[in-house]
Amino acid sequence: MAKRTKAARGLACFLCFWIFAGSVYASKDSGVFMSVTTGRRIIAGQNIQQAKQGAISDALGAAVQNAISELLTSQVLASNLDFLYSGILSRPSDFIITYRVLGDVQNKSASLVAVESRVNLELLEKTLTQAKILEAGKDNPVIMFFISEKTSSEDLPRYWWGNDPDSYTSLVEEVMIEQMTRDGFVIAGTGLERPDPSFYDISFHSMEDIDAARRLGREMKADMIVIGHAAVSLAINRMGEEKTFDAQILMEAYDVHTGEKKIVSTVQAVAKSDSEEEGHKQALASAANLSAKDLTEKISAYWAQILRKEASFDLSLSGDNFLPRFIALKQRLREMPEFTSMLQKEIGSNSALVQILYKGTPSRFADAVMLKTFDSFGLEITDVTDERVTLRFIEKEEVPGPETRRNPALIPEEKKEAP
């Protein structure tokens, strides 16, 4: 009995660690996302079984959340919380293929469980695509902001990059990111993800070092960098007893790959307030909204031209059972409206190199290819550059038939996989 009690306590401690650590491991294969998660429910009225089932449900929900995090960027996820909770996380078991309980204990009037789940990644992707969430940002470039700010009470502008950066939160950047994210843009290198240039061996020789900003932008997988300068000052004119504040924002957008300046945006906004601090904030926020709207229109128009422009790049393919899979892929590529042609350059028994003509960028081509599904195999893209996309055929894991895709809570215990 003592050994059993000690073992139970040890398992309880291990599961408690899992609860705070989140997912123990997660792996993604073609169409299936494997995840080990934990759940915890308080035991009410001595009903241990009800608490256990509730804990299992929580663990399944955590597995689906992990799968969503694999598919979406943090900005896209945060801007679509309403749908994710109402359309997916309110019914997570719909997206679970099978699960098995690895262990369960009662600890401090609660039921703790560890569950290994197999999430139906294809169904999840389909649901997110139909809701136009998975495609968020695909029709727009990934943007990285470098915005400095200066108020009338400051001698020098504040900025986060460079050799001697200031630690500050940019009001202009916050407003612009919120607005442009709603418009379908993905913003890189912000918030907790803000990069340290020295980590990438990048040095800024000045606040306006475009080359260094481009290098850092490439490290963050951005398509364009936006160098911005925001300033607000006390205006000479007054509105009665209230002071007026004049904010100006200049933005210049550069193509990360070519270094060419593509867009210039200049906006101005005025605010009135009897408080200098409040006047600064109101003027900057108003100017930031105008700047976001102007940038959105100009960048969208520029990027639409890029997407329509025909590009030539190499597609490197490899994998087992190569020839029939290569033929199947070629047939699917011809169905894509942006696909123009394919020129075979090299071919072997398990690999090939072809030249692709495509109305869009190589990264957009890669995104489109990854949406294609095949009955007997999957696709893995290992590298995307301006000159080449590297793709590998992978084995598709066998998944249970439709009869096992029911709500796990309704599957009899003997039908579930044994722990």
C-alpha positions in Angstrom: 0.0 0.0 0.0 2.8 2.4 0.9 4.5 1.7 -2.5 1.2 2.4 -4.3 0.6 5.6 -2.4 4.2 6.8 -3.1 3.8 5.9 -6.8 0.5 7.8 -7.0 2.1 10.9 -5.4 4.9 10.7 -7.8 2.6 10.6 -10.8 0.5 13.4 -9.3 3.6 15.6 -9.0 4.6 14.7 -12.6 1.2 15.6 -13.9 1.2 18.8 -11.9 4.5 19.7 -13.7 2.8 18.9 -17.0 -0.1 21.2 -16.3 2.2 24.1 -15.7 4.5 23.2 -18.6 1.7 22.8 -21.1 2.2 20.3 -23.9 4.9 17.7 -23.2 5.5 17.1 -26.9 3.9 17.7 -30.2 4.7 16.4 -33.6 3.1 17.2 -37.0 2.8 14.6 -39.8 0.7 14.8 -43.0 -2.8 15.4 -41.9 -2.3 14.5 -38.2 -1.0 16.5 -35.3 0.2 14.4 -32.3 0.2 16.1 -28.9 0.4 15.1 -25.2 -1.5 17.5 -23.0 -3.0 17.6 -19.5 -6.3 18.5 -17.9 -7.5 19.2 -14.4 -11.1 19.4 -12.9 -12.3 19.8 -9.4 -14.1 16.7 -8.0 -17.6 17.9 -7.1 -20.0 15.8 -4.9 -17.7 12.8 -4.9 -18.3 12.3 -8.7 -14.8 11.3 -9.7 -15.8 10.0 -13.1 -17.5 13.2 -14.1 -14.4 15.2 -13.0 -12.2 12.8 -15.0 -14.2 13.2 -18.2 -14.1 17.0 -17.7 -10.3 16.9 -17.3 -10.0 14.8 -20.5 -12.1 17.3 -22.3 -9.8 20.1 -21.2 -6.8 18.1 -22.3 -8.3 17.6 -25.8 -9.0 21.3 -26.0 -5.4 22.1 -25.2 -4.3 19.7 -28.0 -6.4 21.5 -30.5 -5.0 24.9 -29.2 -1.5 23.5 -29.8 -2.5 22.5 -33.4 -3.9 26.0 -34.1 -0.7 27.6 -32.8 1.2 25.5 -35.4 -0.9 26.8 -38.2 -1.3 30.5 -37.3 1.0 33.3 -36.4 0.5 35.0 -33.1 -0.9 38.2 -34.7 -3.4 36.2 -36.9 -4.4 34.1 -33.9 -4.9 37.1 -31.6 -7.0 39.0 -34.2 -9.4 36.0 -34.7 -10.1 35.0 -31.1 -13.8 35.3 -31.4 -14.1 32.7 -34.2 -11.4 30.4 -32.7 -13.3 30.1 -29.4 -16.8 30.0 -30.9 -16.1 28.0 -34.0 -13.4 25.6 -32.9 -12.4 25.6 -29.2 -16.1 25.4 -28.1 -16.2 21.9 -29.7 -12.6 20.6 -29.7 -13.6 16.9 -29.8 -14.8 17.4 -33.4 -11.2 17.8 -34.4 -9.9 14.8 -32.5 -9.3 11.6 -34.4 -8.4 9.4 -31.4 -7.0 9.8 -28.0 -5.8 7.7 -25.1 -5.4 8.5 -21.4 -1.8 8.0 -20.4 -2.5 8.4 -16.7 -4.9 9.8 -14.2 -4.8 10.6 -10.5 -6.8 12.4 -7.8 -4.9 15.1 -6.1 -6.1 17.8 -3.7 -9.8 17.2 -4.5 -9.1 17.3 -8.3 -8.8 14.9 -11.1 -5.6 15.1 -13.1 -5.1 13.4 -16.5 -2.5 13.2 -19.2 -3.8 12.5 -22.7 -2.2 11.6 -25.9 -4.3 13.0 -28.8 -4.3 12.8 -32.6 -5.7 16.0 -34.0 -7.3 16.0 -37.5 -5.0 18.7 -39.0 -6.7 18.5 -42.4 -10.1 19.3 -41.0 -8.7 22.1 -38.9 -7.0 23.6 -41.9 -10.2 23.3 -43.9 -12.2 25.1 -41.2 -9.7 27.9 -40.9 -9.4 28.3 -44.7 -13.2 28.5 -45.1 -13.2 31.2 -42.4 -10.5 33.0 -44.4 -8.2 32.8 -41.4 -5.5 30.4 -42.6 -5.0 32.6 -45.6 -4.7 35.8 -43.5 -1.6 37.7 -44.7 -1.0 35.5 -47.8 -2.2 38.3 -50.1 -0.1 40.9 -48.3 3.6 41.1 -47.5 5.0 40.4 -44.1 5.9 43.8 -42.6 8.5 44.7 -40.1 8.4 48.2 -38.5 11.3 50.4 -37.4 9.4 53.4 -35.9 11.1 56.2 -33.9 9.0 58.6 -31.8 9.7 62.1 -30.4 7.5 64.4 -28.4 8.0 68.2 -27.8 9.4 67.5 -24.3 12.2 65.2 -25.6 15.5 66.2 -27.1 16.1 63.0 -29.1 13.8 60.4 -30.6 13.3 57.0 -29.0 13.8 53.8 -30.9 14.4 50.1 -30.1 17.1 49.2 -32.6 20.7 50.4 -33.1 23.8 50.5 -30.9 22.3 52.4 -28.0 18.5 51.8 -28.2 15.9 53.0 -25.7 13.5 50.6 -24.1 10.1 52.0 -24.9 6.6 51.1 -26.2 5.8 52.8 -29.4 2.2 54.2 -29.3 2.3 54.7 -33.1 3.5 51.1 -33.7 0.8 49.7 -31.4 -2.0 51.6 -33.2 -0.7 50.7 -36.7 -0.2 47.0 -35.9 -3.7 46.7 -34.5 -5.3 48.3 -37.6 -3.1 46.6 -40.2 -3.5 43.2 -38.6 -7.3 43.6 -38.9 -6.6 44.3 -42.6 -4.9 41.0 -43.1 -1.2 41.9 -42.6 1.3 39.9 -40.6 3.7 42.0 -38.6 7.1 40.5 -37.7 9.5 41.3 -34.9 7.2 43.0 -32.5 6.3 42.7 -28.8 7.9 39.7 -27.1 9.3 38.7 -30.5 11.2 41.9 -31.0 14.7 40.7 -32.0 18.1 41.7 -30.7 20.2 42.7 -33.7 23.5 41.6 -32.0 22.1 38.0 -31.8 22.3 38.0 -35.6 25.6 39.8 -35.7 24.0 42.9 -37.1 25.2 46.3 -36.2 23.3 49.6 -36.9 25.7 52.4 -37.7 22.9 54.9 -37.4 19.2 55.1 -36.6 18.5 55.1 -40.4 20.8 52.2 -41.4 18.7 50.7 -44.1 21.1 47.9 -44.9 21.1 46.7 -41.3 17.3 47.0 -41.1 17.0 44.9 -44.3 19.3 42.2 -42.9 17.3 42.0 -39.7 14.1 42.0 -41.7 15.3 39.0 -43.7 16.1 37.2 -40.4 12.5 37.8 -39.3 11.1 36.5 -42.6 9.7 39.9 -43.6 9.0 40.9 -47.2 9.1 44.6 -46.5 10.6 46.9 -43.8 9.0 50.2 -42.9 11.2 52.9 -41.6 9.1 55.4 -39.7 9.6 58.7 -37.9 6.8 60.1 -35.7 7.0 63.5 -34.0 4.6 65.6 -32.1 4.9 69.2 -31.0 2.9 72.0 -29.3 1.3 74.1 -32.1 1.3 77.9 -32.1 -2.4 78.0 -32.7 -4.9 77.5 -29.8 -8.5 76.5 -29.5 -9.8 78.7 -26.7 -8.1 77.7 -23.5 -7.0 74.4 -24.9 -3.6 73.8 -26.5 -3.3 72.2 -29.8 -0.7 69.5 -30.7 0.6 68.7 -34.2 1.7 65.2 -35.0 3.6 64.2 -38.2 4.5 60.7 -39.4 6.8 59.9 -42.3 7.0 56.2 -43.4 9.2 54.7 -46.1 8.7 51.1 -47.1 11.6 49.1 -48.7 11.6 45.7 -50.4 13.7 43.5 -48.2 15.2 41.5 -51.0 16.1 44.3 -53.5 16.5 47.2 -51.0 14.5 49.5 -53.3 12.3 52.1 -51.7 8.8 51.4 -52.9 6.5 53.5 -50.8 6.5 56.9 -49.1 3.7 58.0 -46.8 3.4 61.3 -45.0 0.5 62.2 -42.7 -0.4 64.9 -40.2 -2.9 65.1 -37.4 -3.9 67.7 -34.8 -5.4 67.2 -31.4 -6.5 69.6 -28.6 -6.1 69.1 -24.9 -5.3 71.0 -21.7 -2.8 68.3 -20.8 0.5 68.1 -22.7 0.8 64.3 -22.1 -2.7 63.6 -23.3 -2.4 65.9 -26.2 0.8 64.1 -27.4 -1.0 60.7 -27.2 -4.2 61.9 -29.0 -2.2 63.5 -31.8 0.1 60.5 -32.3 -2.8 58.1 -32.2 -4.8 60.1 -34.8 -1.8 60.3 -37.1 -1.0 56.6 -36.6 -4.6 55.7 -37.8 -4.2 57.8 -40.9 -0.7 56.4 -41.5 -2.0 52.8 -41.2 -4.8 53.5 -43.7 -2.4 55.1 -46.2 0.2 52.4 -45.9 -2.4 49.6 -46.2 -3.7 51.1 -49.5 -0.3 51.7 -51.0 1.3 48.4 -49.9 -1.7 46.4 -51.0 -1.6 48.1 -54.5 2.2 47.5 -54.8 2.0 43.9 -53.6 -0.8 43.1 -56.0 1.5 44.0 -58.8 4.2 41.8 -57.3 1.8 38.8 -57.1 0.7 39.3 -60.7 4.3 39.5 -61.9 5.5 36.2 -63.4 8.5 34.8 -61.6 11.0 32.1 -62.6 12.6 29.8 -60.0 13.7 26.2 -59.5 11.7 23.5 -57.8 13.8 20.7 -56.3 11.9 17.5 -55.6 12.9 14.2 -53.9 11.4 11.2 -52.1 10.5 7.6 -52.3 8.1 6.1 -54.9 9.1 9.2 -56.8 7.8 9.0 -60.4 4.0 8.4 -59.7 4.1 11.1 -57.0 5.9 13.5 -59.3 3.2 12.9 -62.0 0.4 13.5 -59.5 2.0 16.7 -58.3 2.4 18.0 -61.9 -1.3 17.4 -62.5 -2.3 19.3 -59.4 0.1 22.2 -60.3 -1.7 22.6 -63.7 -4.9 23.2 -61.8 -3.5 26.4 -60.1 -4.5 29.5 -62.0 -1.2 31.3 -61.2 0.9 28.4 -62.6 2.2 29.1 -66.1 4.6 26.3 -67.0 7.2 23.8 -65.9 10.6 23.1 -67.6 12.4 19.9 -66.7 16.1 20.4 -66.1 17.2 17.2 -64.3 15.5 14.0 -63.4 16.6 10.8 -61.6 15.0 7.7 -60.0 14.1 9.6 -56.8 14.7 13.3 -57.5 14.2 16.0 -60.1 15.0 19.6 -60.7 12.5 21.7 -62.7 12.1 25.4 -63.5 8.7 26.9 -62.6 7.1 29.9 -64.2 4.5 31.3 -61.7 2.6 34.5 -61.3 3.8 35.3 -57.8 6.7 34.9 -55.4 8.3 31.5 -54.6 7.0 31.8 -51.0 3.5 32.3 -52.3 3.9 29.3 -54.6 5.1 27.2 -51.6 2.0 28.3 -49.6 -0.3 27.3 -52.4 1.4 23.9 -52.9 1.1 23.1 -49.1 -2.7 23.4 -49.5 -2.7 20.5 -51.9 -3.6 17.1 -50.5 -3.0 13.6 -51.9 -4.5 10.3 -51.0 -1.3 8.3 -50.6 1.4 10.7 -49.7 2.2 14.1 -48.2 4.4 17.1 -49.0 7.2 18.7 -47.0 8.8 22.0 -48.0 12.2 22.2 -46.4 13.5 25.5 -47.9 12.2 28.5 -49.8 14.5 31.2 -51.3 14.2 33.7 -54.1 15.7 31.2 -56.5 14.5 27.8 -55.3 11.8 25.9 -53.5 12.9 22.5 -52.1 10.1 19.9 -51.7 10.1 16.3 -50.5 7.5 13.6 -50.8 6.7 12.0 -47.4 4.7 9.0 -46.4 1.2 9.7 -45.3 0.3 8.2 -41.9 -2.7 5.8 -42.0 -5.5 7.3 -40.0 -8.7 5.6 -38.7 -11.8 5.6 -40.9 -14.8 7.9 -40.5 -16.4 5.8 -37.8 -13.6 6.7 -35.3 -13.9 10.5 -35.9 -16.9 10.8 -33.5 -16.9 12.8 -30.4 -14.5 10.8 -28.1 -16.8 11.4 -25.1 -19.4 9.3 -26.9 -17.1 6.4 -27.8 -17.5 3.5 -25.3 -14.5 2.9 -23.1 -13.7 -0.5 -24.6 -13.6 1.2 -28.1 -10.9 3.7 -27.1 -7.2 2.9 -27.3 -6.0 1.3 -24.1 -3.7 3.3 -21.9 
